[in-house]
Amino acid sequence: MKLTALTQFLSYFKRKKKENLLTGSLLLIAAFVSLALGSIHLINGLYSLKFSIFTVDDYRSVTIFSILMLLPSLILAATAYFLWEEHSLGWKLSIAIFISAILLSLANSAFLYFSIPIASLSGIAAFLETQKLRRGNKKIDSAIVMENTIKIALQLSILIAIGIVIALAIFVVVIATPFLSLQFFTSMNLNWNNVSRVCYGLQPIGAVGGVLSCTIGSLLVVTFCEFIAVPIGIAAALYLADYSTQGRVLGTIRFFIEALAGAPSIIIALVGVTIFGLVLKWEWSLYSGAIALSFMALPWNIRVAEEAMRQVPPSYKEASFALGATQWQTARLVTLYAAMPGIITGILLGIGVALGETLVLTWNYTGATLTGLPKQWWHIFSLRQELPALTPFIFQVPGNTIAASHAVAVLPGASITHVNFLSYSLAMAAGTVLLIIYLILCIGALLLRNYLSKRMKGS
């Protein structure tokens, strides 16, 4: 009969000695003290502040301080585990925690209620453990304990990475709340006068508007960018993977591809505005932005696609050649098809780079914070038609909002700090749109990749 999680948990402690359980439990109690005090501080702080968009700085301070109080609970819990396992790190960390807690209480008396309980419990645990080791004259450093510790640390790093992404998304959405609405996603034009009124605490006169035109502009330029980067990238990757021979020339080609991937965006923006703006006289246009942006997406498409093609088992190609297929037929029908999940990943990375680029678009695609497309839709494809996009809008919107605010009567008592904050809220709202677009693209690419993988496996 398979043991349940609770049974396994209890059986773990039944196998331990009473002395180990005692010393480890002292540190575990200290961990709960740290956890409880940090949680109480966080709850009290959030409750006393009463949510207001102008108290975000206070919320951030309370949250960071509470997290600093919660973090020691992880160290204390890990030390408790070492003590249960008779690992030498247990008593060493117990002594270090005892000294740190004493120093913390001496440095600031406000931390006494936090540090004294932890210092007392960790000090007692360290004393009992060292006395036990002296009596038994043993010092155990189990390789299994260290292996389990590394495993827990790696799992914790994954949770931290996921937590950072989730926290970032929540932070952006919370800051953007003054401007988030269905209209913000569906309206083509933004009423700057009403935006300024919102920033100064006044009621808007009519609709505030939205950034749908910026969304369309970003998707349009990224689509044209990928129309250029994907065919060239896949063709170059296919040559490097199947047609080229290893040598100095191939190494040089790869070096320049890597150099292009790491090239600063300011250089690509300068090259784009010089060639397309000054030499060809295209000015700000869809073609200038898409071609300049393709320089940034191209190396990702090449490198990831090449690696995916090199992972195709040689037996697939050998079977194709055995059936009489030419090299081109093998490359087109076998290599490309088998490497398609990896190629999709490379395309997604290229789209992410292009979608989040700001400077290249500001200099080659849109020179000002526009919200609105041309009345005649075919003007989009003009060589001198400036179009809106999300990332330049996000970059330029705070200054544009504050500049437009001079025409609005200031609400008595309104703080310029609040005006600045709400101007950044508008930028965060546009950032929320950008995050949603990229999330949808990631989900779509993941579903397509999984579908192709299952189809190749015959399931």
C-alpha positions in Angstrom: 0.0 0.0 0.0 1.4 3.4 -1.0 2.1 5.7 1.9 0.3 9.0 2.0 2.2 12.2 2.2 1.2 12.6 5.9 2.3 9.1 6.8 5.6 9.6 5.1 6.0 12.9 6.9 5.4 11.3 10.3 7.6 8.2 9.6 10.5 10.6 8.8 10.4 11.9 12.4 9.9 8.4 13.9 13.3 7.4 12.6 15.1 10.3 14.2 16.7 10.4 17.7 15.0 12.4 20.4 18.0 14.6 20.8 18.0 15.5 17.1 14.2 16.2 17.2 14.6 18.5 20.2 17.4 20.6 18.8 15.8 20.8 15.3 12.4 21.6 16.7 13.8 24.6 18.6 15.0 26.1 15.3 11.6 25.2 13.7 9.8 27.1 16.5 12.1 30.0 15.8 11.2 29.8 12.1 7.5 30.0 13.0 8.2 33.0 15.2 9.9 34.8 12.3 7.0 33.7 10.0 4.3 34.9 12.4 5.9 38.3 13.2 6.5 39.0 9.5 2.9 38.1 8.6 1.5 40.1 11.5 3.5 43.1 10.4 2.4 42.8 6.8 -1.3 42.4 7.6 -1.3 45.3 10.1 0.6 47.5 7.7 -1.8 46.8 4.8 -4.9 47.1 6.9 -3.8 50.5 8.5 -2.9 52.0 5.1 -6.4 51.6 3.6 -5.8 51.1 -0.1 -5.3 54.2 -2.1 -3.4 54.7 -5.4 -1.4 57.4 -3.7 -0.1 55.1 -1.0 1.8 52.7 -3.2 5.2 53.9 -1.8 4.0 53.1 1.7 2.7 49.7 0.5 6.1 49.0 -1.0 7.9 49.9 2.2 5.7 47.8 4.4 5.9 44.8 2.0 9.7 44.9 1.6 10.2 45.2 5.4 7.8 42.3 6.0 9.6 40.1 3.4 12.9 40.8 5.2 11.2 39.6 8.4 9.9 36.5 6.6 13.2 35.5 4.9 14.9 34.3 8.1 12.2 31.7 8.5 13.6 29.9 5.4 17.1 29.8 7.0 15.8 28.7 10.3 13.8 25.9 8.7 16.8 24.7 6.7 18.9 24.7 9.9 16.3 22.6 11.7 16.5 20.1 8.9 20.3 20.0 9.2 20.0 19.4 12.9 17.5 16.5 12.4 19.9 14.9 10.0 23.0 15.4 12.3 24.7 17.5 9.6 27.6 19.7 10.8 26.0 22.7 9.1 23.3 22.5 11.7 25.2 23.6 14.8 27.4 26.0 12.7 24.4 27.8 11.3 22.7 27.8 14.8 25.7 29.6 16.2 25.7 32.1 13.3 22.0 32.8 13.7 22.5 33.3 17.5 25.3 35.8 16.9 23.4 37.6 14.1 20.3 37.9 16.2 22.3 39.4 19.1 24.0 41.9 16.8 20.7 42.9 15.3 19.2 43.5 18.8 22.2 45.6 19.8 22.1 47.6 16.5 18.5 48.6 16.9 16.3 48.2 19.9 13.2 48.2 17.7 14.2 44.7 16.6 14.3 43.2 20.1 10.8 41.6 19.9 12.0 39.9 16.7 15.6 39.0 17.5 15.5 38.0 21.1 13.2 34.9 20.7 15.2 33.7 17.7 18.5 34.3 19.5 17.3 32.4 22.6 16.0 29.4 20.6 19.0 29.1 18.3 21.4 29.6 21.2 19.8 26.8 23.1 19.8 24.5 20.0 23.5 25.2 19.3 24.5 24.5 22.9 22.6 21.2 23.0 23.9 20.1 19.7 27.6 20.9 20.5 27.3 19.1 23.9 25.8 16.0 22.2 28.7 16.0 19.6 31.3 16.2 22.4 29.7 13.3 24.3 29.4 11.2 21.1 32.7 12.5 19.6 31.1 12.4 16.1 30.7 14.7 13.2 28.5 13.6 10.4 28.4 15.1 6.9 26.0 13.0 5.0 26.3 13.1 1.2 22.6 12.3 1.0 21.8 15.3 3.2 23.8 17.6 1.0 22.1 16.1 -2.1 18.7 16.7 -0.7 19.7 20.3 0.3 20.9 21.1 -3.2 17.6 19.6 -4.6 15.6 21.8 -2.3 17.7 24.9 -3.1 17.2 24.3 -6.9 13.4 23.9 -6.4 13.4 27.1 -4.4 15.2 28.9 -7.2 12.5 27.9 -9.6 9.8 29.1 -7.3 11.7 32.4 -6.9 12.0 32.9 -10.6 8.2 32.1 -11.1 7.4 34.4 -8.1 9.4 37.3 -9.7 7.4 37.0 -13.0 4.1 36.8 -11.1 5.0 39.7 -8.8 6.1 41.8 -11.8 2.8 41.2 -13.6 0.7 42.0 -10.4 2.8 45.1 -9.8 2.2 46.4 -13.4 -1.5 45.7 -13.3 -2.0 47.3 -9.8 -0.2 50.5 -10.8 -2.2 50.6 -14.0 -5.6 50.4 -12.3 -6.6 54.1 -12.7 -6.7 53.7 -16.5 -7.5 50.1 -17.1 -11.0 49.5 -18.6 -12.5 47.8 -21.5 -12.5 51.1 -23.4 -8.7 51.4 -22.9 -8.3 48.1 -24.9 -10.9 48.9 -27.6 -10.7 52.6 -28.3 -8.5 53.9 -31.1 -7.6 57.3 -29.8 -6.6 58.7 -26.4 -8.0 62.0 -25.2 -5.0 63.7 -23.6 -7.1 66.4 -22.1 -9.1 63.8 -20.1 -5.9 61.9 -19.2 -4.5 65.1 -17.7 -7.8 65.7 -15.8 -7.5 62.2 -14.3 -3.9 62.8 -13.3 -5.0 66.0 -11.4 -7.9 64.2 -9.7 -10.6 65.8 -11.8 -13.5 64.0 -13.5 -12.8 63.4 -17.2 -15.1 65.2 -19.7 -16.3 62.3 -21.9 -14.2 59.3 -22.6 -10.5 58.9 -21.8 -10.0 56.6 -24.8 -7.5 53.8 -25.4 -4.5 52.4 -27.2 -6.0 50.0 -29.7 -4.2 51.8 -32.5 -0.9 51.4 -30.7 -1.6 47.7 -30.3 -2.4 47.3 -34.1 0.7 49.3 -34.9 2.9 47.1 -32.8 1.4 43.9 -34.2 1.7 45.2 -37.7 5.4 46.1 -37.5 6.3 42.9 -35.7 4.4 40.9 -38.4 6.3 42.6 -41.2 9.5 42.1 -39.3 8.9 38.4 -39.0 8.0 38.2 -42.7 11.6 39.3 -43.3 13.4 37.6 -40.5 11.8 34.1 -40.5 12.5 33.1 -44.1 16.0 34.4 -44.0 16.7 33.0 -40.6 15.4 29.5 -41.4 17.3 29.5 -44.7 20.5 30.5 -43.0 20.0 27.9 -40.3 19.4 25.2 -42.8 22.6 26.1 -44.7 24.6 26.1 -41.4 23.1 22.8 -40.2 22.9 20.7 -43.4 24.9 22.3 -46.3 28.0 23.9 -44.7 31.2 22.1 -43.7 32.9 22.7 -40.4 35.8 25.2 -40.8 37.1 28.6 -40.2 34.6 30.3 -42.5 31.7 28.7 -40.6 33.1 29.8 -37.3 33.4 33.3 -38.6 29.8 33.3 -39.8 28.6 32.1 -36.4 30.7 34.8 -34.6 29.0 37.5 -36.6 25.6 36.1 -35.9 26.3 36.1 -32.2 27.7 39.6 -32.5 24.4 40.7 -34.2 22.4 39.1 -31.4 24.3 41.1 -28.8 24.5 44.4 -30.8 23.2 47.4 -28.8 19.8 48.6 -30.1 21.1 52.1 -30.3 23.5 51.0 -33.1 20.7 49.3 -35.0 18.5 52.3 -34.6 21.3 54.6 -35.9 21.9 52.3 -38.9 18.2 52.2 -39.7 17.6 55.9 -39.5 20.7 56.6 -41.5 20.0 54.2 -44.3 16.2 54.4 -44.5 15.6 57.9 -43.2 18.5 59.9 -44.6 19.7 57.9 -47.7 16.4 56.3 -49.0 14.2 59.2 -47.6 11.6 56.7 -46.2 11.4 58.7 -43.0 9.2 57.1 -40.3 7.3 54.2 -41.9 6.3 50.6 -41.6 9.1 49.5 -43.9 11.8 51.4 -42.0 10.7 50.0 -38.7 10.1 46.4 -39.9 13.5 46.1 -41.7 15.5 47.7 -38.8 13.6 45.5 -36.3 14.4 42.4 -38.3 18.1 42.9 -37.7 17.3 42.2 -34.0 15.1 39.2 -34.5 17.2 37.5 -37.2 20.0 36.1 -35.1 17.6 34.5 -32.6 15.8 32.8 -35.5 19.1 31.6 -36.9 20.7 30.3 -33.8 17.7 28.5 -32.3 16.6 27.0 -35.6 20.1 25.8 -36.3 20.4 24.1 -32.9 16.9 22.5 -33.4 18.0 21.2 -36.8 21.2 19.7 -35.4 19.2 17.8 -32.8 17.3 15.9 -35.5 18.5 12.3 -35.3 20.9 11.3 -38.2 18.9 8.2 -38.8 16.0 10.3 -40.1 18.2 11.7 -42.8 19.8 8.4 -43.6 16.4 6.8 -44.1 15.4 9.6 -46.4 18.6 9.2 -48.5 18.0 5.5 -48.6 14.6 6.0 -50.1 16.3 8.0 -52.9 15.5 11.6 -51.7 17.8 14.4 -52.7 19.5 16.6 -50.1 17.0 19.4 -50.7 14.0 17.0 -50.3 15.5 15.6 -47.1 16.1 19.1 -45.7 12.7 20.3 -46.6 10.6 17.2 -45.7 12.6 15.7 -42.9 14.9 18.2 -41.2 12.6 21.2 -41.3 9.6 19.1 -40.2 11.4 17.4 -37.3 13.0 20.6 -36.1 9.7 22.6 -36.3 9.1 22.7 -32.5 12.5 24.2 -31.9 12.1 26.6 -34.9 8.8 27.9 -33.3 10.7 28.6 -30.1 13.2 30.7 -32.0 10.5 32.6 -33.8 8.8 33.3 -30.5 12.1 34.6 -29.0 12.5 36.8 -32.1 8.9 38.1 -31.7 9.6 38.9 -28.0 12.7 40.9 -28.9 10.9 42.8 -31.6 7.7 43.3 -29.6 9.6 44.8 -26.7 12.0 47.0 -28.6 11.6 50.8 -28.1 14.5 52.8 -29.5 14.5 51.2 -33.0 10.8 51.9 -33.4 11.1 55.5 -32.0 13.7 56.4 -34.6 12.4 54.4 -37.6 8.6 53.8 -37.1 7.0 56.5 -34.9 8.7 59.7 -33.8 6.0 60.9 -31.3 3.4 59.5 -29.0 0.6 58.9 -31.5 -2.7 57.3 -30.8 -4.7 56.9 -34.0 -4.2 55.3 -37.4 -4.6 57.0 -40.8 -8.2 57.6 -41.9 -7.5 55.8 -45.2 -6.1 52.4 -44.2 -3.9 52.0 -47.3 -1.8 55.0 -46.1 -0.4 52.5 -43.6 1.9 51.2 -46.4 3.1 54.7 -47.4 6.9 55.3 -47.2 6.4 58.4 -45.2 3.5 57.4 -42.9 4.2 57.6 -39.2 2.3 54.9 -37.2 1.8 54.4 -33.4 3.3 51.6 -31.4 3.0 50.4 -27.8 6.7 50.5 -26.7 7.4 54.1 -27.9 4.0 55.1 -26.4 5.1 53.6 -23.0 8.5 55.3 -23.2 7.2 58.8 -24.1 3.8 58.9 -22.3 4.9 60.3 -18.9 6.5 63.4 -20.4 3.7 63.8 -22.9 1.1 63.6 -20.1 2.8 66.1 -17.9 3.2 68.5 -20.8 -0.5 68.3 -21.7 -1.4 68.8 -18.0 -0.5 72.5 -18.2 -3.7 73.2 -20.0 -5.8 71.7 -17.2 -6.9 73.6 -14.1 -5.1 72.1 -11.2 -7.3 70.7 -8.4 -6.6 72.5 -5.1 -4.2 70.5 -3.0 -3.1 68.2 -5.9 0.5 67.1 -5.6 2.8 67.0 -8.5 4.0 63.7 -7.1 0.5 62.3 -7.6 0.4 63.7 -11.2 3.7 62.1 -12.0 2.6 58.8 -10.5 -0.6 58.7 -12.5 1.2 59.6 -15.7 3.3 56.4 -15.1 0.0 54.6 -14.4 -1.0 55.3 -18.0 2.3 53.8 -19.2 1.8 50.8 -17.0 -1.7 50.3 -18.5 -0.1 50.2 -22.0 2.5 47.8 -20.5 -0.4 45.6 -19.4 -1.6 45.4 -22.9 1.9 44.5 -24.1 2.1 41.7 -21.5 -1.3 40.3 -22.5 -0.3 40.2 -26.2 3.0 38.4 -25.4 1.2 36.0 -23.1 -1.3 35.1 -25.9 1.6 34.6 -28.3 3.4 32.4 -25.9 0.3 30.2 -25.2 -0.4 29.9 -29.0 3.2 29.0 -29.8 3.3 26.4 -26.9 0.1 24.8 -28.1 1.3 24.6 -31.7 4.7 23.2 -30.6 3.0 20.5 -28.5 0.7 19.6 -31.3 3.6 19.2 -33.7 5.6 17.2 -31.2 2.7 14.8 -30.6 2.0 14.5 -34.3 5.7 13.5 -35.0 5.5 10.9 -32.3 2.3 9.5 -33.8 0.1 10.2 -30.8 
